[in-house]
Amino acid sequence: MGVFVFLPLVLPLTAWPIARLAEQHLHPRTATWLLTGAAAVLAVCSTLCLALLMVVGTAQLPGNPLPDGWSDPEVRKAVPYDEVAGRAAIPALLAVLAACAQAVWRHHRVRRRAEHALAGLPSTSVAVLPDHVPYAYALPGRRNRIVVTTGMLAGLDGPERRALFAHERAHLTRRHHRFLLTVQLAARANPFLRPLRTAVAYSAERWADEEAALAVGSRRTVAVAVGKSALFSQGAPVATLAHFAAAGPVPRRVAALLGPAPTTRVWPPVFTTVGLAAWGAAAGAAVSALSSANAALTLVLILQAATPI
């Protein structure tokens, strides 16, 4: 184990370069998958690191619930430990668990409130709310639905409305809410992963923009729809769900839509800035996973030998 057990706590820093470069150099679909996967692996490994530190560092403290054999002097020689780190890991791990539970509960509560607001409306794929406040969002669930207000529809013409519906339909079809929730939980587990949460929120919107552009056959129409809705939209009242003109920097989204379509390369070339950044994030996630697995396996084998059957 040794110092390697601490590596997963800081290895999320290796993903910062790709979080900054992904939006300019990667297809939004590739960026969303890459950043979300890296965030999930790094978050799980850092949380496991805290759990290992807690077990190893507190095995000799009086009153701990662990078996007596785990505090045997021979075990302590075989397993490097630090009581200060072990004590600090306890509140840190509890804070991570509480923060993640709060995020899941808030996400569930928002979805329930959104579904409750649609009670009484026809069970169609598109729900139109009689509200002068302009907003639109995708509501995933047993019946995926697009929610839009009359205020939003009044501000868009026919092609722009089709762009809006295509955008929200892409959120539902591609399950973007799962990516957003994953990176949100990862950022709660390790604050170093917050840049990835921001980057995925933007790349998911860009992904939906590109899907909408393909569906309506005009990137300019989608750009105009995004820009117009951003001017008069006050944002959806459901902050944890993906919606049309409130997530992601709108000027950058419009500029990207007015430019050429992004290439659909699965992985960037190695000897480029973005390629090196992507491989750096992948290497960081791999090293974090190997370090966590090695530390966990070592601890399990040693403590199994020390614990009487």
C-alpha positions as CSV (number, residue, x, y, z in Angstrom):
1,M,0.0,0.0,0.0
2,G,2.2,2.8,1.2
3,V,1.9,6.2,-0.4
4,F,0.0,4.7,-3.4
5,V,-3.2,4.6,-1.4
6,F,-3.2,8.4,-1.4
7,L,-2.8,8.7,-5.2
8,P,-6.5,8.4,-6.1
9,L,-7.2,11.6,-4.0
10,V,-5.1,13.8,-6.3
11,L,-5.1,11.9,-9.6
12,P,-8.3,13.7,-10.7
13,L,-6.0,16.6,-11.4
14,T,-4.8,14.7,-14.5
15,A,-8.2,15.2,-16.1
16,W,-8.2,19.0,-15.9
17,P,-6.4,19.6,-19.2
18,I,-8.9,17.5,-21.2
19,A,-11.8,19.2,-19.4
20,R,-10.6,22.5,-20.8
21,L,-9.7,21.2,-24.3
22,A,-12.6,18.9,-25.0
23,E,-15.1,21.5,-26.0
24,Q,-12.9,22.9,-28.8
25,H,-11.3,19.7,-30.1
26,L,-13.6,16.8,-29.5
27,H,-17.0,15.9,-30.8
28,P,-19.5,16.6,-28.0
29,R,-20.5,12.9,-27.9
30,T,-16.9,11.8,-27.5
31,A,-16.3,14.5,-24.9
32,T,-19.3,13.6,-22.9
33,W,-18.5,9.9,-22.8
34,L,-14.8,10.4,-22.1
35,L,-15.2,13.0,-19.3
36,T,-18.0,11.1,-17.6
37,G,-16.1,7.8,-17.7
38,A,-13.0,9.4,-16.3
39,A,-15.0,11.2,-13.6
40,A,-16.8,8.1,-12.5
41,V,-13.6,6.0,-12.3
42,L,-11.7,8.7,-10.4
43,A,-14.5,9.4,-8.0
44,V,-15.0,5.7,-7.1
45,C,-11.3,5.3,-6.6
46,S,-10.9,8.3,-4.4
47,T,-13.9,7.2,-2.2
48,L,-12.4,3.8,-1.9
49,C,-9.1,5.4,-0.9
50,L,-10.9,7.3,2.0
51,A,-12.4,4.0,3.1
52,L,-9.0,2.2,3.1
53,L,-7.4,5.1,5.0
54,M,-10.2,5.0,7.6
55,V,-9.8,1.2,8.1
56,V,-6.0,1.2,8.2
57,G,-5.6,4.3,10.2
58,T,-8.1,3.6,13.0
59,A,-7.5,-0.2,13.6
60,Q,-5.5,0.5,16.7
61,L,-7.7,3.3,18.1
62,P,-9.6,2.2,21.3
63,G,-13.3,1.5,20.8
64,N,-13.0,0.7,17.1
65,P,-15.4,-2.0,15.9
66,L,-12.8,-3.9,13.9
67,P,-11.6,-7.4,14.9
68,D,-8.7,-7.4,17.4
69,G,-6.5,-9.3,15.0
70,W,-6.4,-6.2,12.8
71,S,-4.5,-4.2,15.4
72,D,-1.8,-6.9,15.9
73,P,1.7,-5.5,15.8
74,E,2.7,-7.8,13.0
75,V,-0.2,-6.6,10.9
76,R,0.7,-3.0,11.7
77,K,4.3,-3.6,10.4
78,A,2.9,-5.1,7.2
79,V,0.4,-2.4,6.6
80,P,1.7,1.2,6.7
81,Y,-0.8,3.4,8.5
82,D,-1.3,7.0,9.7
83,E,-3.6,7.6,12.6
84,V,-4.0,11.3,11.7
85,A,-5.0,10.4,8.1
86,G,-7.3,7.6,9.4
87,R,-9.0,10.0,11.8
88,A,-9.4,12.6,9.1
89,A,-10.8,10.1,6.6
90,I,-13.8,9.4,8.8
91,P,-15.5,12.8,8.6
92,A,-14.3,13.1,5.0
93,L,-15.9,9.8,4.0
94,L,-19.1,10.7,5.9
95,A,-19.2,14.0,4.1
96,V,-18.8,12.3,0.7
97,L,-21.6,9.9,1.4
98,A,-23.9,12.6,2.7
99,A,-23.2,14.9,-0.3
100,C,-23.9,12.1,-2.8
101,A,-27.1,11.1,-1.0
102,Q,-28.2,14.7,-1.0
103,A,-27.5,15.0,-4.7
104,V,-29.5,11.8,-5.5
105,W,-32.4,12.9,-3.3
106,R,-32.5,16.4,-4.9
107,H,-32.4,14.9,-8.4
108,H,-35.3,12.5,-7.4
109,R,-37.2,15.3,-5.8
110,V,-36.9,17.6,-8.8
111,R,-38.1,14.9,-11.1
112,R,-41.1,14.1,-8.8
113,R,-42.0,17.8,-8.7
114,A,-41.8,18.1,-12.4
115,E,-44.0,15.0,-12.9
116,H,-46.5,16.4,-10.4
117,A,-46.7,19.6,-12.3
118,L,-47.8,17.7,-15.3
119,A,-50.7,15.9,-13.5
120,G,-53.9,16.3,-15.4
121,L,-52.3,16.9,-18.8
122,P,-52.7,14.4,-21.6
123,S,-50.1,11.5,-21.5
124,T,-48.4,12.6,-24.7
125,S,-44.7,12.8,-25.5
126,V,-44.9,16.6,-25.5
127,A,-46.5,18.4,-22.6
128,V,-47.4,22.1,-23.2
129,L,-47.8,24.1,-20.0
130,P,-50.0,27.2,-20.1
131,D,-47.3,29.5,-18.7
132,H,-46.2,32.8,-20.1
133,V,-42.7,32.2,-18.7
134,P,-40.6,30.7,-21.5
135,Y,-38.7,27.5,-20.8
136,A,-38.4,24.0,-22.1
137,Y,-36.8,20.9,-20.7
138,A,-36.5,17.1,-21.1
139,L,-38.2,15.0,-18.4
140,P,-36.8,11.4,-18.3
141,G,-38.8,8.7,-16.6
142,R,-41.1,5.8,-17.3
143,R,-42.6,8.0,-20.0
144,N,-40.0,10.3,-21.5
145,R,-41.6,13.7,-22.0
146,I,-40.7,17.0,-23.5
147,V,-42.0,19.9,-21.4
148,V,-42.5,23.3,-23.0
149,T,-44.5,26.4,-22.1
150,T,-46.7,28.4,-24.3
151,G,-44.4,31.4,-23.6
152,M,-41.5,29.5,-25.2
153,L,-43.5,28.4,-28.2
154,A,-44.8,31.9,-28.8
155,G,-41.2,33.2,-29.2
156,L,-40.2,30.7,-31.9
157,D,-41.3,30.1,-35.4
158,G,-42.0,26.7,-37.0
159,P,-38.5,25.6,-37.9
160,E,-37.1,26.9,-34.6
161,R,-39.8,24.9,-32.7
162,R,-38.7,21.8,-34.6
163,A,-35.1,22.5,-33.5
164,L,-36.2,22.9,-29.9
165,F,-38.1,19.6,-29.9
166,A,-35.2,17.8,-31.7
167,H,-32.8,19.2,-29.0
168,E,-34.9,18.0,-26.1
169,R,-35.6,14.6,-27.8
170,A,-31.9,14.1,-28.1
171,H,-31.5,14.6,-24.4
172,L,-34.0,11.9,-23.8
173,T,-32.8,9.5,-26.5
174,R,-29.1,9.7,-25.5
175,R,-29.9,9.6,-21.7
176,H,-28.0,12.8,-20.9
177,H,-29.5,12.9,-17.5
178,R,-27.5,9.9,-16.5
179,F,-24.2,11.6,-17.6
180,L,-25.2,14.8,-15.7
181,L,-26.0,12.9,-12.5
182,T,-22.9,10.8,-12.7
183,V,-20.6,13.8,-13.0
184,Q,-22.5,15.6,-10.3
185,L,-22.0,12.7,-7.9
186,A,-18.3,12.5,-8.9
187,A,-17.9,16.2,-8.1
188,R,-19.5,15.6,-4.7
189,A,-17.1,12.7,-4.1
190,N,-14.0,14.7,-5.0
191,P,-13.9,18.5,-5.4
192,F,-11.0,18.1,-7.9
193,L,-13.6,16.7,-10.4
194,R,-15.8,19.9,-10.5
195,P,-14.2,21.1,-13.8
196,L,-15.4,17.8,-15.4
197,R,-18.9,18.4,-14.1
198,T,-19.0,21.8,-15.8
199,A,-17.4,20.5,-19.0
200,V,-20.0,17.6,-19.2
201,A,-22.9,20.0,-18.7
202,Y,-21.7,22.0,-21.7
203,S,-20.8,19.0,-23.9
204,A,-24.2,17.4,-23.3
205,E,-25.9,20.5,-24.5
206,R,-23.6,20.7,-27.5
207,W,-24.3,17.0,-28.2
208,A,-28.0,17.8,-28.2
209,D,-27.4,20.8,-30.5
210,E,-25.6,18.7,-33.0
211,E,-28.4,16.0,-32.9
212,A,-31.0,18.7,-33.5
213,A,-29.0,20.2,-36.4
214,L,-29.0,16.8,-38.1
215,A,-32.7,16.3,-37.4
216,V,-33.8,19.6,-38.9
217,G,-31.1,19.8,-41.5
218,S,-29.9,23.3,-40.7
219,R,-27.2,24.2,-38.1
220,R,-28.2,27.9,-38.5
221,T,-31.8,27.2,-37.6
222,V,-30.7,25.5,-34.3
223,A,-28.3,28.4,-33.6
224,V,-31.0,31.0,-34.1
225,A,-33.4,29.0,-31.9
226,V,-30.8,28.7,-29.1
227,G,-29.9,32.4,-29.3
228,K,-33.5,33.6,-29.5
229,S,-34.7,31.4,-26.6
230,A,-31.7,32.5,-24.5
231,L,-32.7,36.2,-24.9
232,F,-36.2,35.8,-23.5
233,S,-35.9,32.6,-21.5
234,Q,-35.6,32.9,-17.7
235,G,-34.5,29.3,-17.4
236,A,-36.5,26.2,-16.4
237,P,-37.4,25.9,-12.7
238,V,-35.8,22.4,-12.6
239,A,-32.1,23.1,-12.3
240,T,-31.0,19.5,-12.3
241,L,-32.6,18.6,-15.6
242,A,-31.2,19.4,-19.1
243,H,-33.1,22.3,-20.8
244,F,-32.9,24.2,-24.0
245,A,-31.2,27.5,-23.3
246,A,-30.1,27.6,-19.7
247,A,-27.2,25.0,-19.5
248,G,-23.9,25.8,-21.0
249,P,-22.5,29.1,-22.3
250,V,-25.0,30.1,-25.0
251,P,-22.7,32.3,-27.0
252,R,-20.2,29.5,-27.4
253,R,-22.9,27.1,-28.4
254,V,-24.3,29.5,-31.0
255,A,-20.7,30.1,-32.3
256,A,-20.1,26.4,-32.6
257,L,-23.3,25.9,-34.5
258,L,-22.5,28.6,-36.9
259,G,-19.1,27.0,-37.6
260,P,-18.4,23.7,-39.4
261,A,-19.8,20.5,-37.9
262,P,-17.3,18.7,-35.6
263,T,-15.6,15.6,-36.8
264,T,-16.8,12.3,-35.4
265,R,-13.4,10.9,-34.6
266,V,-13.7,8.4,-31.7
267,W,-10.3,9.3,-30.2
268,P,-8.1,12.3,-31.0
269,P,-4.7,11.8,-32.6
270,V,-2.0,11.0,-30.0
271,F,0.6,13.6,-31.0
272,T,-1.7,16.6,-30.5
273,T,-2.5,18.8,-27.5
274,V,-5.9,17.3,-27.0
275,G,-4.6,13.8,-27.7
276,L,-2.0,14.1,-25.0
277,A,-4.6,15.5,-22.6
278,A,-7.0,12.7,-23.4
279,W,-4.3,10.0,-22.8
280,G,-3.2,11.8,-19.7
281,A,-6.8,11.6,-18.3
282,A,-7.0,8.0,-19.3
283,A,-3.7,7.2,-17.7
284,G,-4.7,9.0,-14.5
285,A,-7.9,7.0,-14.3
286,A,-6.0,3.8,-15.0
287,V,-3.3,4.5,-12.4
288,S,-6.0,5.5,-9.9
289,A,-7.9,2.2,-10.5
290,L,-4.7,0.1,-10.2
291,S,-3.6,1.9,-7.0
292,S,-7.0,1.4,-5.4
293,A,-7.2,-2.2,-6.5
294,N,-3.7,-3.0,-5.3
295,A,-4.3,-1.3,-1.9
296,A,-7.6,-3.0,-1.4
297,L,-6.3,-6.4,-2.4
298,T,-3.2,-6.1,-0.2
299,L,-5.3,-5.0,2.8
300,V,-7.8,-7.8,2.3
301,L,-5.1,-10.5,2.1
302,I,-3.2,-9.3,5.1
303,L,-6.3,-8.9,7.3
304,Q,-7.7,-12.2,6.2
305,A,-4.5,-13.8,7.4
306,A,-4.7,-11.9,10.7
307,T,-8.3,-12.5,11.4
308,P,-9.1,-15.9,13.0
309,I,-11.8,-17.9,11.3
